[in-house]
């Protein structure tokens, strides 16, 4: 990355203020301490980085309960080739049930939040608020903002920080289905991360095969297995070209310039129709 003063770095995050993305950014001691820019969607964050409207951007990549964030994967895979992952931030997610003013659970008519937050709290919603309508918002903070601006019997799922910032109250805490709920965020930039020798690194790629054939995935995995490169994640996503056509997201331990990793990537580039390097970066 270029040598620049961290207090002048503009960092975009999924807004409005009070989202988990903003909290993760503020908790990252190695991230820039400059201006934080709230943006309306994951796409807008990544597009702003690509266009140079912000220096860096933070987006959610994966949740321990709900899995990968498809909006992030798809934009990184199919658009903006000048955007790189430069850091991984793993942040604990502790959801609250948030209301503008205190009311009985039985009186709540609507529960608003981001779809991933709803999914992370299925058991709580089923047992405590089975009668309430579930409504999607662009983010957990936007849901809290909506609740703060209405006299309707609505509630939101969000963070303690969002409740405080929008003048609401948390009626119940830690309502996620599993106690060890975490989200993996990634910090993005148009400049690749420096490949320092200290600390653990991950490398992320997207692989595209020319056409579906038996053994295609095995062919990819063998390149890493033969070189003892440890894979930390592998996931398929639709290629957008038709049913049954997929690309593969792969995370591995190590830097892109490590001999074993570099050798595996070189062989894949010779065998596959496309290998896109998403980033080689410090692990969370």
C-alpha positions as CSV (number, residue, x, y, z in Angstrom):
1,X,0.0,0.0,0.0
2,X,1.2,3.5,-0.6
3,X,2.8,5.4,2.3
4,X,0.2,7.9,3.4
5,X,-0.9,9.3,6.7
6,X,-3.5,7.1,8.3
7,X,-5.3,10.1,9.7
8,X,-6.1,11.3,6.2
9,X,-7.5,7.9,4.9
10,X,-11.2,8.0,3.9
11,X,-12.8,4.7,4.7
12,X,-16.3,3.7,3.4
13,X,-18.5,1.4,5.3
14,X,-22.1,0.0,5.0
15,X,-24.2,2.7,6.7
16,X,-25.8,4.5,8.2
17,X,-23.8,5.1,11.3
18,X,-24.1,2.3,13.9
19,X,-23.7,-0.7,11.7
20,X,-21.6,-3.7,12.7
21,X,-19.3,-2.8,9.8
22,X,-18.6,0.6,11.4
23,X,-18.0,-1.0,14.8
24,X,-15.6,-3.5,13.3
25,X,-13.7,-0.7,11.6
26,X,-13.5,1.4,14.8
27,X,-12.2,-1.7,16.7
28,X,-9.5,-2.4,14.2
29,X,-6.3,-0.8,15.7
30,X,-4.4,-1.2,12.4
31,X,-7.0,0.5,10.3
32,X,-6.9,4.2,9.3
33,X,-8.1,6.7,11.8
34,X,-9.3,9.2,9.3
35,X,-12.7,10.1,8.0
36,X,-15.4,7.3,8.0
37,X,-17.9,7.5,5.1
38,X,-21.3,5.8,5.4
39,X,-22.6,4.3,2.2
40,X,-26.0,2.7,1.4
41,X,-25.0,-0.8,0.3
42,X,-22.1,-3.3,0.0
43,X,-22.0,-2.6,-3.7
44,X,-21.7,1.2,-3.1
45,X,-18.8,0.6,-0.7
46,X,-16.8,-1.5,-3.2
47,X,-17.7,0.8,-6.1
48,X,-16.5,3.8,-4.1
49,X,-13.1,2.1,-3.5
50,X,-12.8,1.2,-7.2
51,X,-13.6,4.7,-8.3
52,X,-11.2,6.3,-5.8
53,X,-14.0,8.1,-4.0
54,X,-12.7,6.6,-0.7
55,X,-9.2,5.2,0.0
56,X,-10.5,2.0,1.7
57,X,-13.7,0.2,2.3
58,X,-15.0,-2.4,4.8
59,X,-17.6,-5.0,3.9
60,X,-18.9,-8.2,5.6
61,X,-17.6,-11.4,4.0
62,X,-18.8,-14.2,6.1
63,X,-20.8,-14.9,9.3
64,X,-20.3,-17.8,11.7
65,X,-24.1,-18.6,11.7
66,X,-25.4,-17.6,8.4
67,X,-22.4,-18.2,6.2
68,X,-21.0,-16.1,3.3
69,X,-22.4,-12.7,2.3
70,X,-23.3,-13.3,-1.3
71,X,-23.5,-9.6,-2.2
72,X,-19.9,-9.2,-1.3
73,X,-18.7,-12.4,-3.0
74,X,-20.4,-11.6,-6.2
75,X,-19.2,-8.0,-6.6
76,X,-15.6,-9.0,-5.8
77,X,-15.7,-11.9,-8.2
78,X,-17.4,-10.4,-11.2
79,X,-16.7,-6.6,-11.0
80,X,-14.0,-4.1,-10.2
81,X,-10.7,-5.9,-11.0
82,X,-8.8,-3.1,-9.3
83,X,-10.1,-3.8,-5.8
84,X,-8.0,-5.9,-3.4
85,X,-8.6,-7.4,0.0
86,X,-5.9,-5.9,2.2
87,X,-6.9,-7.0,5.7
88,X,-9.3,-9.4,7.5
89,X,-11.2,-8.3,10.6
90,X,-13.1,-10.8,12.7
91,X,-15.6,-9.1,15.0
92,X,-18.0,-10.6,17.6
93,X,-21.7,-10.0,16.8
94,X,-24.0,-9.6,19.9
95,X,-27.5,-8.7,18.7
96,X,-30.1,-6.7,20.7
97,X,-33.8,-6.4,20.4
98,X,-34.2,-2.6,20.2
99,X,-37.3,-0.5,20.6
100,X,-38.0,3.3,20.7
101,X,-39.8,2.8,24.0
102,X,-40.5,-0.1,26.3
103,X,-43.4,-2.4,25.3
104,X,-44.5,-6.0,25.8
105,X,-43.1,-8.4,23.3
106,X,-46.7,-9.4,22.5
107,X,-47.5,-5.9,21.4
108,X,-44.7,-5.8,18.8
109,X,-46.2,-5.8,15.3
110,X,-43.0,-5.7,13.1
111,X,-39.4,-6.7,13.5
112,X,-37.0,-4.9,11.2
113,X,-33.4,-5.7,10.4
114,X,-31.0,-6.8,7.8
115,X,-31.9,-10.3,6.5
116,X,-28.7,-11.8,7.9
117,X,-29.5,-10.5,11.3
118,X,-33.0,-12.0,11.1
119,X,-31.4,-15.3,10.1
120,X,-28.9,-15.2,13.0
121,X,-31.8,-14.8,15.5
122,X,-34.3,-17.3,14.1
123,X,-34.8,-19.2,17.4
124,X,-35.4,-16.0,19.4
125,X,-37.9,-14.7,16.9
126,X,-39.8,-18.0,16.7
127,X,-40.1,-18.4,20.4
128,X,-40.5,-14.8,21.6
129,X,-42.1,-12.9,18.7
130,X,-43.8,-15.5,16.5
131,X,-46.7,-13.1,15.7
132,X,-44.5,-10.2,14.5
133,X,-44.0,-9.4,10.8
134,X,-40.4,-9.7,9.7
135,X,-39.3,-6.9,7.5
136,X,-35.9,-6.4,5.7
137,X,-33.7,-3.3,6.0
138,X,-30.5,-2.4,4.2
139,X,-28.6,-2.7,7.4
140,X,-29.1,-3.3,11.2
141,X,-28.4,0.4,11.9
142,X,-30.9,1.5,9.2
143,X,-33.5,-0.7,11.0
144,X,-32.8,1.0,14.3
145,X,-33.1,4.4,12.7
146,X,-36.5,3.4,11.2
147,X,-37.7,2.3,14.6
148,X,-36.5,5.5,16.2
149,X,-38.5,7.6,13.8
150,X,-42.0,6.0,14.2
151,X,-44.7,5.7,16.9
152,X,-45.7,2.3,15.5
153,X,-45.2,-0.9,17.6
154,X,-42.0,-1.8,15.8
155,X,-38.7,-3.3,17.0
156,X,-35.3,-3.8,15.4
157,X,-32.4,-6.2,15.7
158,X,-29.2,-4.3,16.0
159,X,-26.2,-3.4,18.2
160,X,-25.9,-1.6,21.5
161,X,-24.1,1.3,19.7
162,X,-26.9,1.7,17.2
163,X,-29.5,1.8,20.0
164,X,-27.5,4.5,21.8
165,X,-26.9,6.6,18.7
166,X,-30.6,6.6,17.7
167,X,-32.0,7.2,21.2
168,X,-33.6,3.8,21.5
169,X,-33.5,1.1,24.2
170,X,-32.3,-2.5,24.2
171,X,-35.1,-4.7,25.5
172,X,-33.2,-8.0,25.3
173,X,-29.5,-8.7,24.7
174,X,-27.5,-11.5,23.0
175,X,-30.5,-12.8,21.1
176,X,-28.4,-14.6,18.4
177,X,-29.0,-18.3,18.1
178,X,-25.4,-19.2,18.9
179,X,-23.1,-17.6,21.5
180,X,-19.9,-17.6,19.4
181,X,-21.5,-15.4,16.6
182,X,-18.8,-13.6,14.6
183,X,-18.6,-11.9,11.3
184,X,-15.5,-11.8,9.1
185,X,-15.1,-8.4,7.5
186,X,-12.5,-7.5,4.9
187,X,-10.8,-4.1,4.3
188,X,-10.5,-3.2,0.6
189,X,-8.2,-0.9,-1.4
190,X,-7.0,-0.4,-4.9
191,X,-3.4,-1.0,-3.7
192,X,-2.6,-4.6,-2.7
193,X,-1.5,-5.3,0.8
194,X,2.3,-5.3,1.6
195,X,3.7,-8.8,1.9
196,X,5.5,-8.4,5.2
197,X,7.3,-11.4,6.6
198,X,5.8,-11.1,10.1
199,X,2.4,-12.5,11.1
200,X,0.0,-14.9,9.5
201,X,-1.5,-14.3,6.0
202,X,-4.3,-15.5,3.9
203,X,-4.7,-15.5,0.1
204,X,-8.1,-15.5,-1.5
205,X,-8.9,-16.4,-5.1
206,X,-11.8,-17.1,-7.5
207,X,-11.5,-20.0,-9.9
208,X,-13.6,-20.4,-13.1
209,X,-13.6,-23.6,-15.1
210,X,-14.1,-23.6,-18.9
211,X,-17.0,-26.1,-18.7
212,X,-18.5,-28.6,-16.3
213,X,-16.7,-31.9,-16.4
214,X,-16.0,-34.8,-14.0
215,X,-13.0,-34.1,-11.7
216,X,-12.9,-30.3,-12.2
217,X,-13.0,-29.5,-8.5
218,X,-10.5,-32.3,-7.7
219,X,-8.2,-30.9,-10.3
220,X,-8.2,-27.6,-8.4
221,X,-7.8,-29.1,-5.0
222,X,-4.9,-31.4,-6.0
223,X,-2.7,-28.4,-6.8
224,X,-2.9,-27.4,-3.2
225,X,-2.8,-30.8,-1.6
226,X,0.4,-31.8,-3.5
227,X,2.1,-28.7,-2.1
228,X,0.7,-29.0,1.4
229,X,-1.1,-25.6,1.2
230,X,-3.9,-25.5,3.8
231,X,-7.2,-24.3,2.5
232,X,-9.4,-22.5,5.1
233,X,-12.5,-22.2,2.9
234,X,-13.9,-23.4,-0.4
235,X,-17.3,-22.4,-1.7
236,X,-19.2,-22.4,-5.0
237,X,-21.3,-19.6,-6.3
238,X,-23.3,-19.3,-9.5
239,X,-21.3,-17.9,-12.4
240,X,-24.4,-15.9,-13.6
241,X,-24.1,-17.8,-17.0
242,X,-26.8,-20.4,-16.4
243,X,-27.9,-23.2,-14.0
244,X,-25.2,-25.6,-13.1
245,X,-22.4,-23.2,-13.9
246,X,-20.3,-22.2,-10.9
247,X,-17.2,-20.4,-9.8
248,X,-15.2,-21.5,-6.7
249,X,-14.0,-19.2,-4.0
250,X,-10.9,-20.5,-2.2
251,X,-9.1,-19.1,0.9
252,X,-5.7,-20.5,1.8
253,X,-3.1,-19.9,4.4
254,X,0.1,-18.1,3.3
255,X,1.2,-15.2,1.1
256,X,0.8,-15.2,-2.6
257,X,4.6,-15.1,-3.0
258,X,5.2,-18.1,-0.8
259,X,6.8,-20.7,-3.0
260,X,4.1,-23.4,-2.5
261,X,1.2,-20.9,-2.9
262,X,2.8,-19.2,-5.9
263,X,3.4,-22.5,-7.6
264,X,-0.1,-23.7,-7.1
265,X,-1.6,-20.5,-8.4
266,X,0.7,-20.7,-11.5
267,X,-0.5,-24.2,-12.3
268,X,-4.1,-23.2,-11.9
269,X,-3.7,-20.3,-14.2
270,X,-2.5,-22.8,-16.9
271,X,-5.4,-25.2,-16.4
272,X,-8.4,-23.0,-15.7
273,X,-10.1,-20.4,-17.9
274,X,-9.8,-17.7,-15.1
275,X,-8.1,-17.3,-11.8
276,X,-8.8,-14.0,-10.0
277,X,-6.6,-13.0,-7.1
278,X,-8.9,-11.2,-4.6
279,X,-6.0,-10.5,-2.2
280,X,-3.2,-11.7,-0.1
281,X,-3.5,-10.1,3.3
282,X,-2.9,-10.3,7.1
283,X,-5.3,-12.8,8.7
284,X,-7.7,-11.7,11.4
